[in-house]
Amino acid sequence: MKLAQAMKQIVPAVQDLKRRSLHQPGGETTMPVSLIALRDDRVLAVVTAPRMAAALTFAPTLAIGLAPQMLVIAAQANLPARAETADVPGQEEGEAIAYTTFNRDKEASLAVQRYQVRDGEVIFAAPERGRADDRTIMDELARAMSHEPLDPARVARKSAADGPETTPVGATAPDDTPPANGATAPNATPPANATPPAEQTFIPPAEGRMAIDAGTVKAVHEKVRGIGGTALFIAADGVQATRMLAAGLPQECLLSGS
């Protein structure tokens, strides 16, 4: 997924988030930082947090659990005035939304969308490709996307005695790796000669994908809501929405595209 293709999916939702930020309690107008995961050429999940550092802490979890094509950080930015030089174009002072992206092809990009607030309304300019003066955000997204995603074909169903929960098998992941349908993924790869229990069976990959997706968003939701953030899964249609709820996604984390 390239920058232009991603921006068509991302910009409308982020613009709406900026508009709504003007009506926050206490007079605060700064837009929350958004961490966005794209897969199958569409926005799959959005995590918002009040601070950049907090949003970036969830990037590895989304990269491992959602297997995204691209991760994006969208954040409000103040652009300083800058004189034109031989190496850097000139820049007028103003406010903008900065979109920092990193995809599975290890390509990083930056786009900047200026805006002005007039009489309580936000007027947006067209996004333009930008030049990063600080690559910290790009580096954090690259580090997150370097993790191997969980394999939906390796989601095992627990025995009947343990209940109907599922868990990914044989994956190496950080301590906060999201559970699938309420179970916790292992924190280390089992030995190569390990023998799975006789009763262990793998659910179909399509079900495994939904279980991991639901568990990922649920795990992030349980952490980010404590700092005033949100975690949302955007279902493609009503059918997917119903199936994601059945897979364990909390109702408050679901947005349906239907």
Secondary structure, DSSP 4 states (H G I P E B T S, - for coil): --HHHHHHHHHHHHHHHHHHHTT-GGG--PPPEEEEEEETTEEEEEEEESSHHHHHHTHHHHHHHH--SEEEEEEEEEEPPB---SSS--B--EEEEEEEEEETT--EEEEEEEEEEETTEEEEPPPEE---S--HHHHHHHHHHTSPPP-GGGEEEPPTTT-S-EEE-S----TTPPPBTTBPPPSSPPPTT----TT-EEPPHHHHHHHHHHHHHHHHHHHHGGGT-EEEEEESSHHHHHHHHHTT--GGGEEE--
